[in-house]
Amino acid sequence: MKKKPKSFKNKLLIYFMLFAAVIFSVLWLLQTVFLQSFYNRMLIDNTKKAAQSIRENSECENITSIIDSVSWDNSVLVFVTDENGKVLYFSDEFKGAGQKNHNVANLNGEHNDNGIKNKHGNGFRNLPEEYGEFLERLTDSGEDTIEYSNDNIYVYGTYIDYYNSESKAILYVSTTLDPVGSAVTIIRFQLVWVTALSLIVGFVFAWFIAKSFGKPVAQLSEKANRLGEQDYPESFEKGFCSELDELSKKLDSTSEKLIETRAFQTELLANVSHDLRTPLTMIKGYAEIIADTSWDDEEQCRADVAVIVRETDRLTSLVNEILEYSELKTGEVPHEFVRVDLSALTKKVCKSFEELYKGKEENIETNIQDSVFVNGISGRLERAVYNLIDNAFRYTDNSRTVTVRLSATDTAVKIEVTDYGSGIPETEIEHIWDRYYTFRQRKGKGVSGLGLAIVKQTVEMHGGKCYAESTQGKGSTFVIELERCK
């Protein structure tokens, strides 16, 4: 059985807890396992820096004050001796300002006349027990500087030019490497409480964060599950983050398109089914007539075939208009605009109608301004002008005349197509651009009810507008307005 994945909220909470566990594990590791090595490294580095500071200032008149200051600041023991172990000066972290004429034992245990008194009283500060070993190491090394350490002490030694000393002096600096076991115990005890309290606070904080993140994600999941439904949830608390706000907008837009698409499909089936059924029925019927009765009658057969061809053309035109409108509505038409000569385009369409109705009663009158250009798609604009003129001829009634005008100002272009038919009722004029509008299309003159809808979609795609003006009994004028291109 496949395991059900955890919710976004629970996963976020788990990741926060794992993050906290990793952080505290690293903290415990650094504060316990590596604490002693870190501590020793820092002491050694500070001791080296102290020795270097004394060495650099060893010839200064106030070298003793410098030694006292360095010793006090870094908690180190400092001895300056000659090569035989005679103490020239010493200082430690307990000593105040350097004072001469106090007894200090030299390497042989004898008291020097220039001894130093420390804060512990009038006692002596003897040289370290390992000082003899230190001198041997420094002498035998053949180097100017040595350093070594054991479990308890770190020693740094070097030769210096000491103030008022005729020969080379030896600088001895050491520090105690105290174990930090007791400190680790204290730190560990403190970390137990810090960790416990931090985990509790972190858990509560992580729970609130997971809840805050989980809520909008759950809302978006609900919206995604109900895309395209009539009761699609529009509520969403915006402002949590820009990415989720943008995703919510995309879902809303997608839902609107799905609802519109479903409505379009329903309307398509309801309104076009009759238009599709009629030509198909006639094609089938006349084909059967030809096969059954008129096969031997050449004249009747030719008439029946003409009906089939006419209905086939009607069916093809219907399907083409449906596909064209669908492309415009879904935005699948590429918007690669170019400079279009609208004057030449309109004249071309008018010429095609003149050829179509040559020798017939239909007549087209034109008044087209030359050299008018717009930015757009030539084929789509030509289709829009064609649909308007075709629509006008369908409803021009007895006059059989259609007037086409194209005029332009410095910024705008206007195309007007006028028929002289019965006109459109005022209550209906706002709806004639709707797809499958049935007032005129269902009187047997229209093809699919999409002609004017295609015009509207094309004009809006080009950033223009279209409208109609009509007077009952006198005819109608359909207008397209576009932005002019110089």
N, C-alpha and C positions, 0 to 999 in steps of 0.2 A: 504494500500500500504506500503510495507516494505521500510523503510528509508535507503537510500544508505549511507554506512559508509564513514566517512571522510578519506581523503588521509593521508598517513604517515606524509607528510610535514605539513599539517594543524593541525593534532593532536599534533605533536611535538611543533608547535608554540603555540597552546592553552595551553598545559601543562606548557610551559615556562612562559606564562603570568599568569596562576594560581599560579605557584610557586612564582613569583614576588609579586602577590597580597597578598598571605599568609605571606610572609616575611615582607612586609610593614605594614600589619595589626597587626602583632605581635609587630613590632617596635613602632607603634602608641600606642598600648595598654601599653607597658612598659614605654614609655616616657611621657604619660599623666596620665592614670588612677592610675598607681602604683608608680609614681615618688615621691609623698610626703611621702609615707610609706617607700620607699627605702631610701630617704634622712634622715628621722628621725632615721631609724635603724642604719645608718652609723654614725650619730652624737652621738647617745647613745653609740655605741660600742667604738668610739674614746674617749668619755668622761670616760668610764669605764677603758680603757687602761691607760689614763692619771692619773686617781686616783690611780690605782694599781702601776704605776711607782713612784708616790710620796710616797705612803705608803711603798714601798720596800726600798726607800732611805731616809726615814724620819729622821734617826739617823745620817746621814752623816753631816759633817761639812759644806759642800756647799749645803745644802738642799734648801736654798733660791734661789740660782742660778738654781737649778734643777726645782723648782716650776715655776720660771719665764720662763724658756725654755719650759716646758710642756704647760704652759698657752698660750704662744705665738704660739707654733706650732699647738695647737689643738683648739684655740679660745675659751677657757673656763675661767670661773671665779673661783678663788681659794681663800678660806679663811682658815686659821689655827687659832683656838681659844682654850681657855681652857673650862672647863665644865660650867663656868658661862657666857660664851660669850665674854670674854676679847680677843681681837684680838692679836694674836701673829705674824701673817704675812698674807699678802694678795698679789694677783697678778691677772692681767687680760691681755687680748691680746694687750692693749694699753700701758702697763707699760714697762718701760725699765728695767735696772738692779735694783734689789731690793735695797732700801735706807732706813736706819733707821732715827729715830728722826724727823718724820713728823706726824702730827696729823691725827688719824683715829678714827672715832666714834665707841664706843663699843655698846653692846646690849642695854644699857640704854641711848644712845645718848651722853655719855661723851667721851671726847677726850683722847686717849691714848698717852703716851709719846713716844711710839715706832711706831708711825704712819708711813705710806708710802706715798710718793709724786708720783702722776702719771703724764702722759704726758699731761694731760689736764690743768695742772697748779698746783697751790698750794692748790687747794680745797681738800676736804676729800672724801674718798671712803667709804660710809656707808655700814654697813651690809645689806644684802637683807631684805626686809620687812617680808618675810616669814621665817626668820632665827629662830625666837622664836618657830614657829610651827615645823621647822626642828629639833630643839633640843628636843622638846617634843616627836616627833616621834622616834628619835633615842633612847631616854631614855626609853620610854614606850615599845619599840620593844623587849628589852631584848637581842638583837643581836648586834654583832660588826659592822654590815653594814646594811644600808638601801638605798633604791632607790625608787623614785617615779617621776611621771611626770604629767603634765596637757597639755592643748592645746598649751602653750607658752614656757614651761620650763621643763628641766629634771634636777633632783638633785640626787647626789650620795654622801653619807656621811659614815664615818667610824672613829673609834678610831685609833690613831697612837701614837707611842713613838717619840715625837718631840725632836730635838737636843737642849740640854741645858734646857729642861723643866723637872721639878721634878715630875710632874703628867701627866696623860694621856691627850693628846690633841685631838681635834676634827678636822677632815678634811672635809671641805665642798667644793664640786666641782659641778658646774652647767653650763649648756649651753642653749642657747635660741633655741627653735624649731620654727624657722621662717617659715611661710607658703611660699610655692613656687608657688603661683598662678601666679604672674607676670612672673616668669621664665617659667612656663608651657605655658603661652601665647606666649612668645618669641620662645620657642621650637616648639610649634604647628605651628606658622607662618613659621619657618625655615623648618619644616618637609613638609609643603605644597609644597614649592619650591623643596626641595630635592626629594620628592616623584614624583612630576610631571616630573622633569628632569630625574630621575632614570628610570621611566616607559618608557619615550620616548627612552632613550638610551637602556633600556632592550628590548623594542619592536624591535628596529632596530637590536640589537645583536641577539635576538631570531629568527628574520626573516632570517638572514644570516646563523645561525646554522641550522635552519629547512631546508633551501635551500641546504646547504652542505650535510646534512644527506639524504634529499629526493632525490637528484640527483642519487647517486649510487643505492639506493633502487629501483628507477624507472627504471634504466638500467637493474638491475637484474630481475625485474618484466617483462620487455620486453623480456629478454633472456629466462625466464621461459615459457612465452607464446608461444615462437617460437622454443621450443625444438624439435630437430629432423628435422627441415626444412633445405632445401638446402641453403637458404639465411640467415641462423642463424647468428645473430649479435655477432661478436667476440669482438667488442670494449668494453672495460671497464676500467675506470681510476683506476688503482690499487694504493694502498698506503693509502687509507682513514682509513681503519682499517683491521686488520688481519682476523677477522671473515668474513667480506664481501669479501675479496680477496679469502679466502678459499671456500666460497659459490660459487663464480664465477668459480673457478676451477672445483668444483663438477658439476656445470651446464654444463660447457664445456665438461667434461668427459661424462656426461649423454647424452648430445646431440650427441657426437661422437658415443656412443654405440647405440643410437636409429637409427641414420643414417645407421650404419653398420648392425643393425638388420633388418631394412627395406630392405636394399640392399640384405641381406642374404635371406630374405623371397621371394623377387622378383626373385633372382637367383635360389632359390630352386624350385619355381613354374615353371620357364622357363626351367631348366635343368633336373629336376627329373620327371616332368609330363609325359614325354615320357617313361622313365624307369618304372614308376608306371603303366602307361596305358598298356604297352605291356604285362607284365605277367598277369595282370588282364584280359585282352582280351583273352589271350591264355587259362587261367583257365576257363573262362566262355565258350569259344568255345569248348574246349575238354569235359567239363561237359555236354554241349548240345549234342555233338556227342555221348557220352556214353548213354545219355538218349534216343536219337532218333534212332541210327543205330547200335551201337556195344554192346548193353546191353546183347544180346544173344551170342555174339562172345567173349568167355572168353579171348583168346589171344589178340585180338584187344582192348578189354576193359582194360586188364592189361597194355598194351602199352600206352593207353590214360591216365590212372590213373598215370603212371610214369611221363608223361609230366606234369600233374597237380602238382604232388609232387615236380618236379624239379622247376617249375615256382613259386611254393609257397615258396620253399627254397630261390630262388633268390629274391623274394619280401621281405621275412623276413630279409635276409641279407642286402638288400637295406635300409629298415626301421631302422635296428639296427645301420648301419653306419651313417645314418642321425642323429639319436638320440645321438650317441656317439660323433660325431663331434660337435653337438650343445652344449653338456655338456662341452666339452673342450673349445669351443670358448667363452662361457658365464662365464667360471670360476666356474662352479658349482661342479667341481671335488674336493673333499677334498685333501689338500696338506699335508697329514700326512705321511711323508717320513720315511722309515725304511731301515735298511741295507739289501740289496738284493744281492744274489749270481747270478750275471749276467751270469757266465759260466754255471751253472746248468740250469738256465732259458733258455738260448739259445740252449743248448743240448736238453732240453725238447721239445722245438718248432720244432727243426730239426727231433726229433724222431717221432713226430706226423705226419710230412709230409712223412717220410719214411713209416709209417704205412698206410698213405692215398694212397700212390702210389706203395704199395707193389704189385709186379707181373706186374707192368706196365713199360712203357719205361722211365718214369721220374726218374731222379737220383739226389740225393743231396750229395755233397761232403763237408766235414767239416774240419776245422782246428781251434779248440777252445782251448784257453789257460785256464788252470785250476785256480781256486781260485781267480777270479776277482770279486770284490764287488763294488757296487755303492749305493748311497742313493737315494731312490725313491719309487714308487708305483709298486709293482711286477706285478699286473694285467695289468696296463697300458703299462709297458715296454714289457711284453709278447705280448700284442696286436700289438705294434709297430714292433717288430721283425717278428711276424707272417705276418703282412701286407707286409713287404719288401720281404719276401720269396715267399708269394703268388703272389705278383706282378711280381717277377722274373720268376716264372714258367709260368705265362700267356704270357710272351714275350720271352721265351727262344728259340722259333722256333724249328728247326730240331734237335738240339743237345740234347734237353730234359734234360740238366744238369744245376744245380744251385750250386754255390760254396758259402759257408758261412764261414767267418773267424772272429775270435775274438782275438784281441791282446791288450796288455796293457803296459804302461810305469809306472813310479812311481806315476804319477799324472793324467794320462789320459787313457781312454778306447776307443777302436775303433771297431765297428762292420761293416763288409763289406759283402754285398750280391751281387753276380755277376751272371748275365745271359749272354747267348751267342747268343742273338738274333740279330736283324737288327740294333740295336742302336737307338739313339735319335739325331735328327738334332741339330746342335749347337745353332740355333736360338730358339729352343724350350726348351732346357734343363733347363733354369732358371724358366720356368713356370710349370714344372711337379708337383711341390708341391702345386700349387694352387688348391682350391676346384673346382670341376666340370670342370677341364681342359680337353678339348675334343680331343686332338691330338691322344691319344691312347685309351682312355676310350670309345670313340664313334665308335670304330672299331668292336664292338661286343664282346670284351674280358673283358672289365672292368665291374664292378658291378654298382657302383654309381658315380665314379669319386671322391670319398672321401678318398680312402685308403691311399694315400701318404699325403694328407692334415692332416689326423689323426696322421700319423707318425710325421709330422712336429710340430703339436701342442703339442704332447706328449713330444717330445725331448726338445722343448723350455720350457715347464713346468718344466722339470728336469734341466734346466740351460745349456743344451747342444746345439749342432748344427747338421744339416744334409745337405748333398749335394750329387750330382751325377756326375759321370765321364763317358763319353760315346765315343765310336769310331764307326762310321758308318760301318755296316757290320760285326762288331766283338763283339758287345754286350755292356752292361752297368753295372756299379758298383755303388750301392747306399751305402752311408756311414753315420753312426751315431757316433758322438763323445760325450762322457760324462766325467765328472770328477770322478776319481777313489776314492774309499773309502778304507782306510786301515782296 
